[in-house]
Amino acid sequence: MIHEPSYIALSKSGKLRETANRLLKNLESCTLCPRQCKVNRLKGEMGICKTGRYASVSSVHAHFGEEPPLVGFNGSGTVFITSCSLMCNFCQNYEVSHLGEGQEVPPVEFAAHILSLQWAGCHNINFVTPTHVIPQIVEAVAIAVEQGLNIPLVYNSSGYDNPETLGLIQGIFDIYMPDLKFFNPELSAETCNAPDYADWAKNTLREMYRQVGDLQVDEQEIAYRGLIVRHLVLPGQLSDTQNILTFIAEEISPLTYTNLMPQFRPCGAVSKHPVLGRRLTKQEFEQAQGYARSLGLRLAE
Ligand code: SF4
């Protein structure tokens, strides 16, 4: 059975281009994300994400390290966007998110990158860190759909999104894959200058789930719609992890496809941090997994 991505209908009705134009207008006084910088990006002013009118991309390739329902047989078609609006000081992709490694891509070139992944056989287009360039992505997707794009789009974000902006893109992304990083406001203030991370991320997940529901896979176990939540388990933060997992199970859905990640590395500014300046222990990770299982969550293998 073929599952047609929902953006196809939006494209046919002309609403995809309409949405792109509406989102681009927002760049005149940018409130796309919780930072609410209100700078005029169309005139070259830049806010926290240091991105103007056009998106920049650091790499475009089939990725085989993502969650199995995204990777399938031919990989997840990953587009790594340059810069970020959250900018954690322990970021594992520091050069891309903080230092701006990448090339600016006008819309037609951006659309060509997207299509190249589909022609390479990838199962989806996976936009990594899309929050600050949603208008540019939708603009490029509108062009790509007219040239044959027909695989699902994945919105792979930090979870620090603006639900109002997400409401505008309803029907464009069939798969949402946010992080849920921390609920402890002191930790999010210290590491990302975002004491309000938890409040925004909770509402972000509610909106994403409202739009796409639980993860659905086809007869080959490849995802075509739904929510995937990622949580990087941090050293010494088990109670925060437990609060996060409880929230997912009780306030989103106990069937949420959840990827607990053990690969935290104490790089950058946290290398000498009293709590975060070490790797996660095996025991800590097993405790997090055990807790998630006790809640009945659907854990990524
Ligand atoms: S997208 Fe960038 S400029 Fe816009 S509000 Fe967020 S950080 Fe500020």
Boltz pocket constraint, residues with backbone or C-beta under 6 A from the ligand:
constraints:
  - pocket:
      binder: B
      contacts: [[A, 30], [A, 31], [A, 32], [A, 33], [A, 34], [A, 35], [A, 36], [A, 37], [A, 38], [A, 39], [A, 46], [A, 47], [A, 48], [A, 49], [A, 50], [A, 51], [A, 84], [A, 85], [A, 131], [A, 132], [A, 133]]
      max_distance: 6.0
